[in-house]
């Protein structure tokens, strides 16, 4: 019976969120409470929610301070010199322009925001593409692949969601696939180069000046060019500490944010203004994560997840069950076209991972497979994400044209990451 209540909870979540009948943050809280009440639980629900929130708290804290940290350094102009050098490197060679586009999108996406990546990268490069007669679909594809692959980083939304849903440390989830992800990024650069080479036949350079990013003579008063190398060092140390496991991720970003804020903006008034400027983005994601703690806490505490997994085992052949991680990796990118991230990671992933354990597959491997495509490489082509429409709107391309060109290449990148993960044993066959 509990399996049916669990199935009802997940289906109700998918319907409410995907039909936009209810905001994800509200659905993640209200729906499991209602189904738990229907299942006969009363006072226990409070304990389920509390346990879920305890498990999610470190991840939520990490995400809040990661957004604030990268936001502060962006305000300080840390990335502007790198952007200018990339555009200077590009010159008027389409192949180099394509590579510079990819590197720029990867760099800007360090903060994990697709909207910011598109708003910074596309306006900076669109005049250059138009002048060189390069296709705008090429720009959209390269930026999408670069941002999508970078979205697998430990502070990216999908990875945070997967770690939260599986109740594992984000570094434990991500670190084993670090090198496969780097391989995926190299694949993106190779694809970009090939697309750029194909654009050379359209090359028509007039005597007009090739556009580059506007000179920063009117640079914002928030920028701190004298602190450039110190800020860059802080980013490097934060990433190294995160990947090495020197300290828990939430501690790393709490300390990194505090140092970045104090060093760049010593005035308490400026500090408050900078925090307020980025608080909305941090709060939106944090509210989703804590609501997810309620959802997963109830499903796990009530036994719904285990009951559904046990029911699924009887219908799944052993040969398929033992390959659930690999199968998840194969369908993860296309799944971005069907499921929004909250529905997939908080509704589908726990069921997949728990079912996999019944066949001897570690649940965390299913999580690693999922983040190789579901709303990572797949998010900039999904009709379920607002960022996709921002991308095609800024580039002026049709959604169908963008998807037709980008989806096969996004699937290829996911496949490369999956194969490399199988080779090094991060996912077992």
Steps between C-alpha positions, in 0.01 A plus 500: 500500500785740585635452148176636356510802729858561390403473135209738558740750662742496208231512232325788677830690522571448129149608398487808721847626411506417129150641437594808706201450728724552802846644562763230555587630847136472612439163331805346668356591839123461469468185287705259718329631815157427350592151380665420835178602676305278259736215585415531868798697631439794735755615758773300327489738202668771706792265574523397133523866393753586772725208402476603136595860579798386708633299208452786252635785715874476411421491128265796525758702691764416242284614211407830665860596569627373163258735322604789724871423454497493121259792492737717705798414280297572186408841642868560569576447129711188555394340173516807272875484416464132412202577278692772317800274443277226360342741254842631396611141445199437279594767244325441167551124467166317539667194652671710767181699553312174562760379753501841672119482517517165675769608746315822579173317569682249722667781692182701555308188600723456805217658698263226385241735348390431144324837473813691603713298259272579206460867594876553521624278219254552216483882490880510515545264204194552281643806315814300425300207361289730285804683364672174407175363352508209745169328567318604811399139552871423539526757777192361674626142474850571632376709792238235584750211497753693707254620764326162512817303565620752759166457676628166633736684739443433872316828552285460189127462553465139374796371704374676811155350447639149443715515813203626700261236367745218572614649832869482408784750515527694176874431471438127543256521211712718271870431566510151341374646170729806500722365222207378286348849529831654395492259206151627420623860505783407264242339273303826503815689394559249220141534380534878514816487289332278240196728484731800467692340216174442314424871535817607319329475165266781607788727592448847353706763678457861394720791597290565807647431840428161646284562808636412839372552848466867576805658664455529871583870529153540648550200724266463792595652833457153644796359307829441676771463231780528757365193679476292180775248583392467860142433392618248244707327769192477722306323224783252442542427872124456546474253211810308615369480857163383373634225274773385739256459786715722723181629662124444450363696201275721712794602718718572194249737346403667828863592563571587134195728480589679823856567387391614152243737648730656761800535269312651206245707690630605844208737561209337690258697284649359177508153650128518571428628150699218335327235710160647416589504130548122494261398777206434267685235296635336816162497674311358202722194476533456876121495540477224238766295677339526843159422352664194342621403848135486605408290193782245525476488879136393486548251215796336672374519858160359412652212306336600171826500305603156625154360429501633143849363441406156628194505274706605198753221559241234424438651155858578394712217353832441676693587183333840488508568873873445520551761227276771647790744545608465136140519377447814709807654340374422151155649554607788725550758226175422310321495837563876517236539230239322715576586863591825670791465747289502817263232373781276381750531785253503787235276346663255258865472614430369854283224352763407240784499751314299763389248239860471378621399848275193485705385199837565665558839339613784727236772509762773467600363159147564375535856629828546312344366184203734534707818525680413178202621301181575692482881502878520453584446134124489449390820672575749218282305254213415733167673439443472875768755599474876463871520422441322169264773385744767616772331294299483179358847559844659533637316196185544294468136397194274498464241775461220244816600313692525825381161624563329166862612498580479871322189632714241312818678608382531862425127501849435360660695785295305755605176332869597522466575872313172559757290311791662684321438831462132411867478404626641832240315708301799626200310360505121479367300207 
